[in-house]
């Protein structure tokens, strides 16, 4: 199968994903799917919250829109132009996480664009969306059916492994898969660095980096670095734009639980009824909370970044990732900084 055929299929899929992300109506057969197929996928989007309370319709469509926007022929060409195409296809097992909708899509795309076959072990938290998208992909390139296999059970018959999970999962990955060529990913999170010059709009955009997908992604900001003289009320005011997250039952339960625990322990908190702010140098904050600490100099920032470099995915602000863009990575923004496409092309 030609690389160009796969690229074309994904570019067409990208247009469909963008279409569904925007909640558009069926416009006819120019979409390459029937009205019934269109309705069926829309219903699947809405049903996700019944399978996984974190996967609200808004968040699923947000993910589709973000991913679909990456799949233009130009972006796919630019991304893959430096790499070869594996004519001697290998089967790559991809063990996917389920923390946010379609979190394993980039690995799915990378394996196929490198000319390899994918054996995707789906998370029980996100096992419906990707197979449905694969069915659309087959419309544009039927030969891909021979390159895509989904599994929810035990996997076998693979040549290499990409596995994403928690820190505890990584022990399992090492035990069972370390003898294969592998990429293992464990817990990471993101931080934001503020210098005091931010506008209210900047902080409102930062709120998206914190609360999109209810803060459950590795690209979600869970910690703020603030200058010593920073007025924390500026953060409180800006975050209010995302206050509706507390109406999600699962998020609300986390917020209530953490509030109760910290009140019992008589710990000092700032509370605006949907998120708890706590001064702490710890990097990972629980859901429903946001940690922050103050710095006095640039060297304080650099020391903190160096200390936590193996657990950081994104750094927002400070001239790095713009506010509001943490959950909008490019195709070449790889998890853990490992160039997945390069690694896949080197499989022998």
C-alpha positions in Angstrom: 0.0 0.0 0.0 1.3 3.4 -0.9 2.1 6.0 1.7 0.2 8.6 -0.3 -3.0 6.4 -0.1 -2.8 6.3 3.7 -2.1 10.1 3.8 -5.1 10.8 1.6 -7.3 8.5 3.8 -6.3 10.3 6.9 -6.8 13.7 5.4 -10.4 12.7 4.4 -10.9 11.4 7.9 -9.7 14.7 9.3 -12.4 16.6 7.4 -15.0 14.2 8.9 -13.6 14.6 12.4 -13.7 18.4 12.1 -17.2 18.1 10.7 -18.4 16.1 13.8 -16.3 18.3 16.1 -18.3 21.3 14.9 -21.7 19.5 15.4 -22.5 20.0 11.7 -25.5 18.4 10.0 -25.2 15.9 7.2 -24.6 17.8 4.0 -24.9 15.0 1.5 -22.7 12.4 0.0 -19.8 14.8 -0.4 -18.9 13.6 3.1 -18.5 10.1 1.7 -20.8 8.6 4.4 -24.6 8.1 4.4 -27.0 10.0 6.5 -27.6 6.9 8.6 -23.8 6.6 9.2 -23.7 10.3 10.1 -26.6 9.9 12.6 -25.1 6.8 14.1 -21.7 8.4 14.8 -23.4 11.5 16.3 -25.4 9.2 18.6 -22.1 7.4 19.5 -20.6 10.8 20.5 -23.6 11.6 22.8 -23.6 8.1 24.3 -20.0 8.3 25.5 -21.0 9.9 28.7 -23.0 6.8 29.6 -19.9 4.6 29.2 -17.5 7.1 30.8 -18.8 10.0 32.8 -15.8 12.1 31.9 -16.5 11.8 28.2 -19.2 14.5 27.8 -20.4 15.4 24.3 -18.6 18.7 24.6 -15.2 17.1 25.4 -15.6 14.4 22.8 -16.3 17.0 20.1 -13.5 19.1 21.3 -11.1 16.2 20.9 -12.4 15.4 17.4 -12.0 19.1 16.4 -8.5 19.3 17.7 -7.3 16.1 16.1 -9.2 16.6 12.8 -7.5 20.0 12.4 -4.1 18.3 12.2 -5.0 15.9 9.4 -4.6 18.1 6.4 -2.6 16.7 3.5 -0.1 19.6 3.9 0.5 18.9 7.6 0.7 15.2 7.1 3.2 15.7 4.3 5.4 18.1 6.3 5.3 15.8 9.3 6.3 12.6 7.4 8.6 14.1 4.8 11.8 13.5 6.8 11.0 9.9 7.4 10.9 6.7 5.3 8.1 4.3 4.9 8.5 0.8 6.3 7.8 -1.6 3.3 8.7 -4.5 5.5 5.7 -3.9 7.8 5.9 -4.8 11.5 3.0 -5.3 13.9 3.1 -2.7 16.6 1.0 -3.3 19.8 -0.3 0.0 21.1 -1.6 -0.2 24.7 -3.8 2.9 24.9 -4.8 5.0 27.9 -8.4 6.2 28.4 -8.0 9.4 30.4 -9.3 11.7 27.6 -11.2 11.0 24.4 -9.1 9.5 21.6 -5.8 9.9 23.6 -4.3 7.1 21.6 -5.1 8.6 18.2 -1.6 10.0 17.6 0.0 6.6 18.1 -2.6 5.0 15.8 -1.8 7.6 13.1 2.0 7.2 13.6 2.0 3.5 13.3 0.0 3.5 10.1 1.8 6.5 8.5 5.1 4.7 9.1 3.9 1.7 7.0 3.4 -0.6 9.9 0.4 -2.6 11.2 -1.3 -1.7 14.5 -2.7 -4.0 17.1 -4.5 -1.6 19.4 -5.4 -2.7 22.9 -8.2 -0.3 23.8 -8.8 1.1 27.3 -12.1 0.0 28.8 -12.7 3.8 29.3 -12.4 4.6 25.6 -13.2 1.6 23.4 -15.8 2.9 21.0 -14.6 6.0 19.3 -11.4 4.8 17.6 -13.0 1.7 16.0 -15.8 3.8 14.6 -13.2 6.2 13.1 -11.4 3.3 11.6 -14.6 2.2 9.9 -14.6 5.7 8.2 -11.0 5.3 7.3 -11.8 2.0 5.5 -14.2 4.0 3.3 -11.3 6.0 2.0 -8.7 3.2 1.9 -10.2 -0.3 2.2 -6.7 -1.9 2.2 -6.2 -0.5 5.7 -8.5 -3.2 7.0 -5.5 -5.6 6.9 -3.4 -3.2 8.9 -5.7 -2.4 11.8 -6.7 -4.8 14.6 -8.5 -3.9 17.9 -8.4 -5.9 21.1 -9.7 -5.5 24.6 -8.2 -8.8 25.9 -4.8 -10.4 25.9 -2.6 -9.5 22.9 -0.1 -11.6 21.0 1.7 -11.8 17.7 3.4 -8.4 17.7 6.9 -7.1 17.0 7.1 -3.9 19.1 5.1 -2.2 21.8 4.0 1.4 22.6 2.4 1.4 26.0 0.8 4.3 27.9 -0.5 4.2 31.5 0.1 5.2 35.1 3.3 4.8 37.1 2.0 1.6 38.5 1.2 0.3 35.0 4.8 0.9 33.9 5.9 -1.9 36.3 3.5 -4.2 34.4 4.8 -3.0 31.1 8.4 -3.7 32.1 7.5 -7.2 33.3 5.7 -8.3 30.2 7.0 -6.2 27.3 10.6 -5.1 28.0 12.0 -7.9 25.8 10.4 -6.2 22.7 11.4 -2.9 21.1 9.3 -0.5 23.1 8.2 3.0 24.2 6.7 3.0 27.7 5.0 6.2 29.0 3.9 6.9 32.5 2.4 9.8 34.4 3.3 13.3 33.3 1.6 16.7 33.8 2.1 20.3 32.8 2.8 23.6 34.5 2.2 27.3 33.7 4.7 30.1 34.5 3.3 33.5 35.0 5.2 36.8 35.4 2.5 39.1 36.5 2.0 40.9 33.1 -0.8 38.6 32.0 -4.1 40.1 31.0 -7.4 38.8 32.2 -7.8 37.1 28.8 -4.5 35.3 29.2 -5.7 33.8 32.5 -9.1 32.9 30.9 -7.1 31.0 28.2 -5.0 29.4 30.9 -8.3 28.2 32.4 -8.8 26.1 29.3 -5.3 24.6 29.7 -6.3 23.6 33.3 -9.9 22.4 32.9 -10.3 21.1 29.3 -11.0 17.3 29.6 -11.6 18.1 33.3 -7.9 18.3 33.9 -7.2 14.6 33.2 -4.6 14.9 30.4 -0.9 15.0 30.7 -1.0 18.3 28.8 -3.4 19.8 31.4 -1.8 22.4 33.7 -1.8 21.2 37.3 0.6 23.6 38.8 1.3 27.4 38.6 4.6 29.2 39.2 3.9 32.7 40.3 6.2 35.7 41.1 6.4 36.4 44.8 4.3 39.7 44.5 1.6 38.1 42.3 -2.0 38.8 43.3 -3.7 35.3 43.4 -7.1 37.0 43.0 -6.2 37.5 39.3 -6.1 33.8 38.9 -9.4 33.3 40.7 -11.1 35.9 38.5 -9.8 34.4 35.2 -10.6 30.8 36.1 -14.3 31.5 36.5 -14.9 31.1 32.8 -14.5 27.3 33.2 -16.6 27.1 36.4 -19.2 24.9 34.8 -16.8 21.9 35.2 -18.1 21.4 38.7 -21.5 20.4 37.3 -19.9 17.2 36.0 -20.7 14.6 38.6 -17.3 13.0 38.6 -15.4 16.2 38.7 -17.8 17.6 41.4 -17.2 14.5 43.5 -13.4 14.9 43.3 -13.8 18.6 44.2 -16.0 17.8 47.2 -13.8 15.0 48.5 -10.6 17.0 48.4 -12.3 20.0 50.0 -13.6 17.8 52.9 -10.2 16.1 53.4 -8.3 19.4 53.5 -10.8 21.0 55.8 -10.6 18.1 58.2 -6.8 18.5 58.1 -7.2 22.3 58.7 -5.0 23.0 55.7 -5.0 26.5 54.2 -6.9 26.6 50.9 -8.4 29.1 48.5 -11.8 28.1 47.3 -14.0 29.5 44.5 -16.6 26.7 44.6 -15.2 24.7 41.7 -11.5 24.5 42.2 -9.3 24.5 45.3 -6.0 26.4 45.2 -3.3 25.3 47.5 0.2 26.6 47.9 2.5 23.6 47.5 5.7 22.8 45.6 4.3 19.4 44.7 3.9 19.1 40.9 0.8 16.8 40.6 -2.4 18.3 42.0 -5.5 16.1 42.5 -8.5 16.6 40.3 -10.5 19.6 41.6 -7.4 21.2 42.9 -4.6 23.4 41.5 -1.2 23.8 43.2 0.9 26.9 43.0 4.1 28.2 44.5 6.0 31.4 44.3 9.4 32.1 42.8 11.9 35.0 43.5 14.2 34.7 40.5 14.7 33.1 37.1 17.0 30.6 38.7 14.2 29.4 41.0 12.1 28.6 37.9 15.0 26.8 36.2 15.8 24.8 39.3 12.1 23.7 39.6 12.0 22.7 35.9 15.2 20.7 36.1 14.0 19.0 39.3 10.8 17.9 37.6 11.9 17.5 33.9 11.1 13.8 33.7 7.5 14.4 34.8 6.7 17.4 32.7 4.9 17.3 29.4 4.2 21.0 28.7 5.3 24.4 30.0 2.7 27.1 29.3 3.7 30.8 29.4 7.2 32.2 29.8 7.5 32.5 26.0 6.9 28.8 25.5 3.4 27.4 24.8 0.9 30.2 24.5 -2.0 30.3 27.0 -4.9 28.3 25.7 -2.8 26.1 23.4 -1.7 23.3 25.8 -4.3 20.9 24.4 -3.6 21.7 20.8 -0.3 20.0 20.0 1.1 19.7 16.5 1.8 16.4 14.9 5.5 16.7 15.9 4.7 17.3 19.6 5.4 13.8 20.9 4.5 12.5 24.3 7.5 12.4 26.6 9.5 14.0 23.8 10.2 10.7 22.1 10.0 11.0 18.3 7.5 8.1 17.8 7.6 8.3 14.0 11.4 8.1 13.9 11.4 5.1 16.3 8.8 3.3 14.2 10.8 3.8 11.0 13.8 2.2 12.6 12.1 -1.0 13.5 13.8 -4.0 12.0 
